[in-house]
Amino acid sequence: MDALIEICEAAHEVILPYWRTELDIEEKQDDSPVTKADKAANIVIVDALQKLFPQIPAVSEEGAKPVLEQGATFWLIDPLDGTKSFIKGLDEFTTNIALIENGQPVIGVLGVPAQKNIYKAILGQGAFKREGENGEWKPIHASAQRDEEGVRIVSSLSHRSPKLEAWLEQQGIKVKSRVGAGSALKFGLVAEGKAELYPRIGPTMEWDTAAGHCIAQAAGCTMTTLTGEPFLYGKQGYLNGGFLVRN
């Protein structure tokens, strides 16, 4: 874990000089943006992991995406999650690193470079957050709140999804309040008890969710598909369906 924290911090060091500067933005095949910051952070993370753990393959949004055997152990990496927020100059982009074993994330590190915060977890050993570069690691826990007025949900920072609103109504979920957030930071907010529910209706990729999934689960949350089935990794094409994170 100490090595992963150092790798995450090294990625932050190469990302932040690009933040709130003039950026050359490329469009990938899926029409999502990518910048030099994404690519530089990817090199730092993947090179370090391959040097320290050469026997474990790395799957990254900005790098190799090998076809793995079912149940394989591998890294899932998003060097800069929330590139759109990064481009806008917002501070909620993250660095995501997770270790997958038998379809489950067992180690997760989620860094928030602009806020100087890092979340970490090892499944079964609790989740922790460090605020600031010199802060202390403190345990975090899912909310124990059960309120007849409804739940606090975390959702997209930029807009409300009509599909999400329809799903909430269909499920009979009463919303007490909403917390807006970008990127995988949504997982951290549920993990530290600032919301009780994070529903995602649309698709994501596995590197978007694995680190946050581990942290939320270690903090006492559950994460399932929208129909209540286990949420697994190593799927064909690394494509996720909808999911539900709750306390």
C-alpha positions, 0 to 999 in steps of 0.5 A: 500500500505504501508503494501505491500511495507513492505511485499515486502521488507521483502521478499527481505531480505530473498532472497538476502542472497541466491543471488550469493551463492551455491544453491540447485536447485530443478526441479518442474513438469513443469521443471522450477527451484526453490530454497530455496530463492523462498520458503522462500520469499513465506512464508514471503509474504503469511503469512503476507498477510493472517495475514493482510487480512484473508478474501482474498485468496492468489494464489502463484507460490510456494504455494496454487492454489485454484480454485476460483469463477469467479470474485473473489478477490484474491492475485496473488504472484510470490515471486521470478520471474526470478529464472533462472536469479537469479541462474545465478547471474544476478540482474533482478529477481523480487518479484511480488504481485498483488490484483485481482478484477473482473479479473483485477489487481487493486493493484501491487507491483513489487520489484527488490531486487538486484537493491533495486528498487520498482514499485507500482501502484493502478489502477486509481491513477498512477504508481510510482518507488522508486530507492534505499532503501531511494529514493523518490517515483516518478511518472512514465509514459509510453512513448509518443514517436511516431517515424517513424523509429519504436518502442523500444521493450523490450524482453527476456534478453537471446535470440531472439524468432523466433516466436516473430520475425515472429510475428513482421514481420507479424504485420508490426512492425518496431523495432528501438531498443531493450531493453533486460530484464529478469522477470517482470522487462519488464513491469517496463521498458515500464511503465517508458517510456524506451520502447514502446512495450512489446510483449509476444508470448509464455505462462506465468502464471498469477502470472508472469504478474499481478503486472507488468500489473497493474503498466504498465496500471496505467502508461498509457499503455494498455495490451491486448491479441495478438488479442486485447481482454482484458487480464483477471485473474482467468483463469482455471489453471492460465495459460496466453496466449500471450499478448501485452503491449504498450504505 
